[in-house]
Amino acid sequence: METLSPSSLRDLGDGLYLWNPPRRGWGLANCGLLAGADGGLWIDTPYDRPLAETFLAASREVLGEGADISRVVVTHANGDHLWGADVVPDAEVIATREARHHIELEPTPQQLAGLIGTAGSGSQVGRYLGEHFGHFDWSRTTVRNPSTVFEGTLELTVGGRPVLLTSLPPAHTTGDLTVHLPQHGVVFTGDIVFASTPESPGDHAVHWAGPLENVIAACEQVLATGARTIVPGHGPVLGQDGLRAHIGYLSRVRERTHALHAQGLPALEAARTLARENEWPELGLVERLVVTVGTEYRHLDGTEPQPIAHVIPDMAAFAQEFSAG
């Protein structure tokens, strides 16, 4: 199994740190640490135990002797933001009420590992899953359910500094939240933002719940905080102009998707059309358009979401089609 190199902490000032994953791609999320005299707060966790243990060791160096991670805020219940919480079994895990429900819809670590194993490297799906998820090690992972859930807003205090949590309408998932640190001028957005800059290109956004109108509104809500540092769920740190550019990307995807829907194109063909138009050649993982466009079509048509396992074959075929052409 391929291993991922560890990442060091980036100091954002006044006891706030960013853990960047060692590279971009599926499952590699940004995480935060806010250090206090009596313990630390994590904002999201890495996907598997080896990465989470690396983040924990770096966090303990910052916190010093006798202090540990006492709370974990989870921006949403996808495994790449939650599953690392089992390395701090005594910490309070905080999420939205809807995020707790969403956990029941996610495959468990064992189910995901089994899916990768059963697909086999000889199949298109197996090759795709192996390439993007085969380097994670979930053999010792136990999923932690949130011990504290809320709706609306929740204010925490860490080392005398406020941390404002705000739940969102369905956007990336049905249980998203943002984390605003007003004294730092920072917002952690979770996966309502997949960031990219000219210096550090990222990947296409993927949104499971939607509609995109809600994702855009959530981004605008982040802008309204006045924060000057935006930490996305994935990708490089942004300023306000960078977040405005991401809103422009989301708005354009929404505009084209609605136009193609009005023309009567099926969702998968609409995603192909967007990929062929190639307005964002710098972005990776173009197959994520299958999910985001499909989600938007579902809202336009009033249909129910498909299980994730049903979408993976289309994404794998899409990735091969556009990597070859």
PyMOL commands that set and color helices and strands:
alter all, ss='L'
color gray80, all
select helices_A, chain A and resi 49-63+79-87+97-103+109-119+124-133+212-224+240-262+267-277+288-301+308-324
alter helices_A, ss='H'
color red, helices_A
select strands_A, chain A and resi 9-13+16-19+31-36+39-43+69-73+92-96+148-150+153-158+161-167+177-181+186-194+229-234
alter strands_A, ss='S'
color yellow, strands_A
deselect
rebuild
show_as cartoon
